[in-house]
Amino acid sequence: MSTWLQWRSAFGGAKDNGTDEDCPGIPTALRGPLAKALACLALGETGEGRIAAELRGWDHPGLDAHYHAAFADFLAEEGSHAARLRAWVRRLGGSIPESRWSAALFKRARRIAGVRTKMAVLLSAEVVAAAAYQSLANALPPGALRRDMERIARDETVHLSFHLAFFRAVLRRRQRRLLAALWRPLCIGSAAAAWIELGPVLRAVGVSTADYVACIRHSAGRVHREIMDAPHSSPAHGSAHARAVPASMPSGVGGGDGAIADVGARTW
């Protein structure tokens, strides 16, 4: 039996794609910037269909039909997140633009080079997204919006585990070193782009640059430990390990002023 089969039950969070709840506790002055940030995150939750098509056409012994089916489930969950975020944007009185420069940048980056590089860009985007959702959840007042951010942040940690299993299944030692050289610049660029878009609203709700960087370092360091330092593994070892030990984002991290260039500095 395929060891990717267990991932078919891993996805399915945030399937409720609408909300009738108001946003109590969110100040009027914050609703506009918050709606803008959620709209940006919604755009970032879509657009991986092209990667799915390329993966299906990539003949690699570590991947099979069950992996591709699980990847389709992952895409469906990302779409569900996007629909949920769009519903919150409407409740906050905002609108969804057709595109944002940061979302367009990630999509353009995913179209370069080979499948592994595209998946590395996707993984860096997942690291940044998980940090943004958890940072918002930590800072927002109790309520439905905060619960949704917490739920999506948990889903993103599962996505990280899924993509980590992919890399453990397909990377050999030399390829792992190449990814190590690429990973830190990817994280710095992804974090900086997201902070430019999301920084004003994150600061408005009390998230400092140091909090944001600490969340990203947590997941970026996990990628370093579980891919770069781990021996090459079969899909069985990769998927089982990833599901058994999903990393959670730190809550209430911070302290002092940080800088985007410091992302991952202690993990390389």
C-alpha positions, 0 to 999 in steps of 0.5 A, spaced: 500 500 500 502 506 498 505 510 504 502 517 501 495 514 502 495 516 509 495 524 507 489 523 503 486 524 510 490 529 512 487 535 509 480 538 510 480 544 515 476 550 514 471 547 509 466 552 511 467 557 506 462 563 509 461 567 515 455 570 518 459 572 524 461 580 525 468 582 528 466 584 535 473 587 538 476 589 532 476 597 532 473 601 526 480 604 524 483 597 524 478 594 519 480 597 513 488 595 514 486 588 516 481 587 510 487 588 506 491 584 509 486 578 509 485 579 502 493 579 500 493 572 504 487 570 500 490 571 493 496 567 496 492 561 497 491 560 490 495 559 484 498 552 485 495 548 479 500 549 474 505 546 479 500 540 480 500 539 473 508 539 472 508 534 478 504 529 475 508 529 469 515 528 473 517 521 473 520 520 480 520 513 483 518 517 490 511 519 488 505 515 485 498 516 484 496 517 491 501 523 492 498 526 486 491 525 489 494 528 496 497 534 493 490 535 489 487 535 496 492 540 499 490 545 493 483 544 495 484 546 502 488 552 500 482 554 496 478 553 502 482 557 506 482 563 500 474 562 500 474 563 508 479 569 508 474 572 502 468 572 507 472 575 512 474 581 507 467 582 506 465 582 513 470 587 514 468 592 509 473 590 504 474 587 497 479 582 493 483 585 488 484 581 482 492 581 484 497 584 488 504 585 487 507 580 492 502 574 490 504 575 483 511 575 485 511 568 488 507 566 482 512 568 477 518 565 482 514 558 482 514 558 474 522 558 474 527 553 473 525 545 475 520 542 479 524 542 486 525 549 485 518 551 484 516 546 490 522 550 494 518 557 493 512 554 495 515 551 501 518 558 503 511 561 502 508 556 506 513 558 512 511 565 511 504 564 511 504 560 517 507 565 521 502 571 518 496 567 520 499 565 527 502 572 528 495 575 527 491 569 531 496 571 537 494 579 537 487 579 535 482 579 540 478 573 542 472 571 537 471 568 531 476 571 526 482 569 531 479 562 531 479 562 524 486 564 524 488 559 529 485 554 525 488 556 518 495 556 522 494 549 524 493 547 517 499 550 514 503 546 519 500 540 516 502 543 509 509 544 511 509 537 514 507 534 507 512 538 503 517 536 507 515 529 506 516 530 499 523 533 499 525 527 503 522 523 498 526 526 492 532 529 494 539 526 494 545 529 498 548 533 493 541 536 491 540 537 499 546 541 499 543 545 493 537 547 497 541 549 503 544 554 499 537 556 496 533 556 502 536 562 506 535 567 500 528 564 499 526 565 506 529 572 506 525 574 500 519 571 502 519 574 509 521 581 506 515 581 501 510 579 506 512 584 511 512 590 506 504 587 504 502 585 511 507 589 516 502 595 517 496 591 519 501 586 523 504 592 527 497 595 528 495 589 532 501 589 536 505 584 532 513 587 532 518 585 527 521 581 532 515 577 533 514 576 526 521 574 524 521 569 530 515 565 527 519 565 521 525 562 524 521 557 527 519 554 521 525 555 517 529 552 522 525 546 522 526 545 514 533 546 515 533 540 521 528 535 517 531 536 510 538 538 510 540 534 516 536 528 515 538 522 511 535 521 505 528 517 506 523 513 503 516 516 502 514 511 508 519 514 513 518 521 510 510 521 511 509 518 517 515 522 520 512 528 518 505 527 520 507 524 527 511 530 529 507 536 526 511 543 528 506 548 532 508 555 531 510 559 537 505 563 541 507 570 544 514 570 541 518 576 541 522 581 545 526 587 542 527 589 535 528 584 529 530 585 522 528 581 516 535 579 514 536 576 520 531 570 518 534 563 519 540 566 521 541 561 527 539 555 523 545 556 517 
